[in-house]
């Protein structure tokens, strides 16, 4: 166990002010002085005593005030010896954000592919409590939207905010998206590194990093890629401003997605609706369970009560000395 201050930065402001107050009290502030005609007689009669008791009372109060300042910085005990079973897996979710992701596959729920992808990704994130997860978007460019993080509330918010058009949606740079995800995992020390790659189309040529090159990068860093092809084989639906609901065909390169998964040790899945997407994420969740026991350094216990009792004891001591021991002195 050791002590930490959650709001340490506050001390950079409070302590200089505190030091200035002490210096003022010691060297500038003057106690009131009263002049009496019989002062010489009082001195000789020893009715006037030294002020050492005032120094002691001042010292006790200063210690108490230092303690209160310390409490403002929120002291916490850190349990450095506690252990936690964690998954030992770093995961990057790479989501296709091209134009075709606005198509609808299942007319019974009318959710677009991107909405299905977002909803099930958030559900997956909620289940992986102890795994760092990152987010990559790709269209006709690639964007690392969130680095690996354990802050699932922020990550879920970022996934929920995904909108088509956030990056250029006029193409599908699949290889570049994979390479961006690999780059997020290349320095990872995790026992297992995984990319979940979700797309609904054919890679656009040319692109910055070809899929074969991205596969080799993943193999070099021992990264497993699970590929998910989303879309109905009959094509998707979209709303036309004049003609209403229309159907369109699309091409999903299942051969390439299967190859990516096979060469990196992952698996390929095909989702034609939201239900199948959920089953796929559940399957990946069940496959990637590598339990390890890891020491953690972020089990914090509030130390407020420990220090408040010490401060109250000091204030109580000052009260006793002032009103019962040195009363009238």
C-alpha positions as CSV (number, residue, x, y, z in Angstrom):
1,X,0.0,0.0,0.0
2,X,1.2,3.5,-0.8
3,X,-0.4,6.9,-0.8
4,X,-1.3,9.0,-3.9
5,X,-3.0,12.4,-4.4
6,X,-5.8,12.3,-6.9
7,X,-5.8,16.1,-7.3
8,X,-2.1,16.7,-6.9
9,X,-2.1,19.7,-9.3
10,X,-4.2,21.6,-6.7
11,X,-1.2,21.7,-4.4
12,X,0.7,23.7,-6.9
13,X,-1.8,26.5,-6.3
14,X,-2.7,26.0,-2.6
15,X,0.8,25.5,-1.1
16,X,2.3,28.8,-2.4
17,X,-0.7,30.7,-1.0
18,X,-0.4,28.8,2.2
19,X,3.4,29.6,2.5
20,X,2.7,33.3,1.8
21,X,0.1,33.3,4.6
22,X,2.6,31.8,7.1
23,X,5.3,34.2,6.1
24,X,2.9,37.1,6.6
25,X,1.9,35.8,10.0
26,X,5.5,35.3,11.1
27,X,7.2,38.4,9.8
28,X,4.6,41.0,9.0
29,X,1.6,40.6,11.2
30,X,2.0,42.3,14.6
31,X,0.0,41.4,17.7
32,X,-1.9,44.4,19.2
33,X,0.2,46.3,21.7
34,X,-1.4,48.1,24.6
35,X,0.4,50.7,26.7
36,X,-0.4,51.0,30.4
37,X,1.1,53.4,33.0
38,X,1.9,50.6,35.3
39,X,3.6,48.4,32.7
40,X,7.0,48.5,34.5
41,X,5.3,47.4,37.8
42,X,3.5,44.4,36.0
43,X,6.8,43.3,34.4
44,X,8.6,43.3,37.7
45,X,5.7,41.5,39.4
46,X,5.8,38.8,36.7
47,X,2.1,39.3,35.8
48,X,3.3,39.5,32.2
49,X,4.6,36.2,31.0
50,X,6.5,35.1,27.8
51,X,4.6,34.2,24.6
52,X,6.0,30.7,24.0
53,X,2.5,29.2,24.4
54,X,1.3,31.3,21.5
55,X,4.1,29.8,19.3
56,X,3.0,26.3,20.3
57,X,-0.7,27.1,19.5
58,X,0.3,28.6,16.2
59,X,2.4,25.6,15.3
60,X,-0.5,23.2,16.1
61,X,-2.9,25.2,14.0
62,X,-0.5,25.3,11.1
63,X,-0.1,21.5,11.1
64,X,-3.9,21.2,11.1
65,X,-4.3,23.6,8.2
66,X,-1.6,21.7,6.2
67,X,-3.6,18.6,6.8
68,X,-6.8,20.3,5.5
69,X,-4.9,21.4,2.4
70,X,-3.7,17.9,2.0
71,X,-7.3,16.6,2.2
72,X,-8.4,18.9,-0.7
73,X,-5.9,17.1,-2.9
74,X,-7.9,13.9,-2.1
75,X,-5.4,11.4,-0.6
76,X,-5.9,7.7,-1.6
77,X,-4.4,4.4,-0.6
78,X,-3.2,2.4,-3.6
79,X,-3.3,-1.4,-3.3
80,X,-0.2,-2.3,-5.3
81,X,-0.3,-6.0,-4.4
82,X,-3.9,-6.8,-5.6
83,X,-4.3,-9.0,-8.6
84,X,-7.0,-9.2,-11.2
85,X,-7.9,-11.8,-13.8
86,X,-7.9,-10.0,-17.2
87,X,-8.3,-11.2,-20.7
88,X,-4.8,-10.2,-21.9
89,X,-6.1,-9.1,-25.3
90,X,-5.7,-5.8,-27.2
91,X,-8.4,-5.3,-29.8
92,X,-9.0,-2.8,-32.6
93,X,-12.4,-2.6,-34.3
94,X,-12.0,-1.3,-37.9
95,X,-15.3,-0.3,-39.4
96,X,-16.1,0.5,-43.1
97,X,-17.5,4.0,-43.4
98,X,-18.0,4.1,-47.2
99,X,-21.2,5.2,-48.9
100,X,-22.6,1.7,-49.2
101,X,-22.8,1.4,-45.4
102,X,-26.0,3.5,-45.6
103,X,-27.9,0.7,-47.3
104,X,-30.6,-1.3,-45.5
105,X,-30.5,-5.1,-45.6
106,X,-33.4,-6.1,-43.4
107,X,-36.7,-4.3,-44.1
108,X,-38.2,-5.6,-40.9
109,X,-36.1,-3.2,-38.7
110,X,-35.0,-0.6,-41.4
111,X,-31.6,-0.1,-39.8
112,X,-28.7,0.9,-42.1
113,X,-25.5,-1.2,-42.1
114,X,-23.6,1.4,-40.3
115,X,-26.2,1.6,-37.5
116,X,-26.2,-2.2,-37.1
117,X,-22.4,-2.1,-37.0
118,X,-22.3,0.7,-34.4
119,X,-25.0,-1.0,-32.2
120,X,-23.3,-4.4,-32.1
121,X,-19.8,-2.9,-31.7
122,X,-21.0,-1.0,-28.6
123,X,-22.6,-4.2,-27.2
124,X,-19.3,-6.0,-27.8
125,X,-17.3,-3.2,-26.1
126,X,-19.6,-3.4,-23.0
127,X,-18.7,-7.1,-22.6
128,X,-15.0,-6.7,-22.9
129,X,-14.6,-4.9,-19.5
130,X,-10.8,-5.5,-19.0
131,X,-9.6,-5.4,-22.6
132,X,-8.1,-2.2,-24.2
133,X,-10.0,-1.5,-27.4
134,X,-9.3,1.0,-30.2
135,X,-11.4,2.2,-33.1
136,X,-10.4,2.7,-36.8
137,X,-12.6,4.0,-39.6
138,X,-11.9,3.6,-43.2
139,X,-13.4,4.8,-46.5
140,X,-11.4,6.3,-49.3
141,X,-8.9,7.1,-46.5
142,X,-8.4,5.7,-43.0
143,X,-8.7,7.4,-39.6
144,X,-7.6,6.1,-36.2
145,X,-10.6,7.4,-34.3
146,X,-9.6,6.2,-30.8
147,X,-6.3,4.6,-29.5
148,X,-6.4,1.5,-27.3
149,X,-8.2,2.5,-24.2
150,X,-9.9,1.0,-21.1
151,X,-12.2,3.9,-20.8
152,X,-15.3,2.2,-22.3
153,X,-17.6,5.1,-21.7
154,X,-15.6,7.4,-24.0
155,X,-15.1,4.6,-26.6
156,X,-18.8,3.8,-26.7
157,X,-19.6,7.5,-27.2
158,X,-17.1,7.7,-30.1
159,X,-18.6,4.6,-31.7
160,X,-22.1,6.0,-31.3
161,X,-21.1,9.3,-32.9
162,X,-19.8,7.7,-36.1
163,X,-21.5,9.2,-39.2
164,X,-20.9,8.6,-42.8
165,X,-19.0,11.5,-44.3
166,X,-16.7,11.9,-41.3
167,X,-14.1,10.6,-43.7
168,X,-14.2,10.4,-47.5
169,X,-16.9,7.8,-48.2
170,X,-16.4,7.5,-51.9
171,X,-14.3,4.4,-51.7
172,X,-13.2,1.4,-49.6
173,X,-9.5,1.4,-48.7
174,X,-9.6,-2.0,-47.0
175,X,-5.8,-2.5,-47.0
176,X,-5.1,1.0,-45.6
177,X,-7.7,0.5,-42.9
178,X,-6.1,-2.8,-41.9
179,X,-2.6,-1.2,-41.9
180,X,-3.9,1.7,-39.7
181,X,-5.3,-0.9,-37.2
182,X,-2.1,-2.9,-37.3
183,X,-0.2,0.3,-36.5
184,X,-2.3,0.8,-33.4
185,X,-1.3,-2.7,-32.2
186,X,2.3,-3.0,-33.3
187,X,3.8,-1.8,-29.9
188,X,1.3,-3.8,-27.8
189,X,2.7,-6.1,-25.2
190,X,-0.6,-8.0,-24.8
191,X,-0.6,-11.8,-25.0
192,X,-3.1,-11.7,-27.9
193,X,-3.7,-8.9,-30.5
194,X,-6.9,-8.9,-32.5
195,X,-8.4,-6.8,-35.3
196,X,-12.1,-7.0,-36.0
197,X,-12.5,-5.8,-39.6
198,X,-16.0,-5.1,-40.8
199,X,-16.8,-4.1,-44.4
200,X,-19.5,-4.4,-47.0
201,X,-17.7,-3.9,-50.3
202,X,-14.9,-4.5,-52.7
203,X,-11.5,-2.7,-52.0
204,X,-11.1,0.4,-54.1
205,X,-8.0,0.6,-56.3
206,X,-5.5,2.0,-56.0
207,X,-5.0,2.6,-52.3
208,X,-2.0,3.6,-50.1
209,X,-1.5,0.1,-48.7
210,X,-2.7,-2.9,-50.6
211,X,-4.5,-5.7,-48.7
212,X,-1.6,-8.2,-49.3
213,X,0.9,-5.8,-47.7
214,X,-1.4,-5.2,-44.8
215,X,-1.7,-8.9,-44.2
216,X,2.1,-9.3,-44.1
217,X,2.2,-6.4,-41.6
218,X,-0.3,-8.2,-39.4
219,X,1.6,-11.5,-39.6
220,X,4.8,-9.7,-38.7
221,X,3.3,-8.4,-35.4
222,X,1.4,-11.6,-34.7
223,X,-2.0,-9.9,-35.1
224,X,-5.1,-12.0,-35.7
225,X,-7.8,-10.6,-38.0
226,X,-11.4,-11.5,-37.8
227,X,-13.2,-10.3,-40.9
228,X,-16.9,-9.6,-41.1
229,X,-18.7,-9.1,-44.4
230,X,-22.0,-7.3,-43.9
231,X,-24.8,-7.2,-46.5
232,X,-27.6,-9.3,-48.1
233,X,-26.7,-11.3,-51.1
234,X,-29.7,-9.9,-52.9
235,X,-28.3,-6.4,-52.4
236,X,-29.3,-3.5,-50.2
237,X,-32.1,-0.9,-50.0
238,X,-31.9,2.8,-49.9
239,X,-34.4,5.7,-49.9
240,X,-34.6,7.7,-53.1
241,X,-36.0,11.3,-52.6
242,X,-38.4,10.8,-55.6
243,X,-39.0,7.1,-55.9
244,X,-38.9,6.0,-52.3
245,X,-37.3,2.7,-51.3
246,X,-35.1,1.3,-54.0
247,X,-32.9,-1.8,-54.2
248,X,-29.3,-1.9,-55.5
249,X,-26.7,-4.6,-56.1
250,X,-23.3,-4.6,-54.5
251,X,-20.2,-6.8,-54.6
252,X,-18.6,-8.3,-51.5
253,X,-15.2,-9.8,-51.9
254,X,-15.7,-12.8,-49.7
255,X,-12.6,-14.5,-51.2
256,X,-10.4,-11.7,-50.0
257,X,-12.0,-11.5,-46.5
258,X,-11.6,-15.3,-46.1
259,X,-8.0,-15.1,-47.2
260,X,-7.2,-12.2,-44.7
261,X,-8.7,-14.3,-41.9
262,X,-7.0,-17.6,-42.9
263,X,-3.5,-16.0,-43.3
264,X,-3.6,-14.2,-39.9
265,X,-5.2,-17.0,-37.9
266,X,-8.6,-15.4,-37.6
267,X,-12.0,-16.4,-39.0
268,X,-14.3,-15.0,-41.7
269,X,-18.0,-14.3,-41.0
270,X,-20.9,-13.2,-43.1
271,X,-23.7,-11.1,-41.7
272,X,-26.8,-10.4,-43.7
273,X,-28.8,-8.8,-40.9
274,X,-28.5,-7.4,-37.3
275,X,-29.3,-10.8,-35.7
276,X,-26.4,-12.5,-37.5
277,X,-24.1,-9.6,-36.7
278,X,-24.8,-10.0,-33.0
279,X,-24.2,-13.8,-33.2
280,X,-20.8,-13.1,-34.9
281,X,-19.7,-10.7,-32.2
282,X,-20.8,-13.2,-29.6
283,X,-18.7,-15.9,-31.4
284,X,-15.6,-13.7,-31.5
285,X,-16.1,-12.8,-27.8
286,X,-16.2,-16.5,-26.9
287,X,-13.1,-17.3,-29.1
288,X,-10.9,-14.6,-27.6
289,X,-10.7,-15.5,-23.9
290,X,-7.1,-15.7,-22.8
291,X,-7.2,-15.4,-19.0
292,X,-4.1,-14.2,-17.2
293,X,-3.5,-13.0,-13.7
294,X,-2.1,-9.5,-13.8
295,X,-1.1,-7.1,-11.1
296,X,-3.0,-3.8,-11.1
297,X,-2.1,-0.5,-9.6
298,X,-5.4,1.3,-9.8
299,X,-7.3,-0.1,-6.9
300,X,-7.8,3.1,-4.9
301,X,-9.2,3.4,-1.4
302,X,-10.1,6.8,0.0
303,X,-7.8,7.9,2.8
304,X,-10.1,10.8,3.9
305,X,-11.2,9.3,7.2
306,X,-7.6,8.5,8.3
307,X,-6.4,12.0,7.9
308,X,-9.6,13.8,9.1
309,X,-9.3,12.1,12.5
310,X,-5.7,13.3,12.8
311,X,-6.7,16.8,11.9
312,X,-9.6,16.8,14.4
313,X,-7.2,15.5,17.1
314,X,-4.9,18.4,16.4
315,X,-7.7,20.9,16.5
316,X,-8.9,19.3,19.7
317,X,-5.4,19.6,21.2
318,X,-5.3,23.3,20.3
319,X,-8.8,23.8,22.0
320,X,-7.6,22.1,25.2
321,X,-4.4,24.0,25.4
322,X,-6.0,27.4,24.6
323,X,-9.1,27.1,26.9
324,X,-8.0,24.8,29.7
325,X,-4.2,24.9,30.0
326,X,-3.2,28.4,29.0
327,X,-6.5,30.1,29.6
328,X,-6.0,33.8,30.5
329,X,-2.3,33.5,29.9
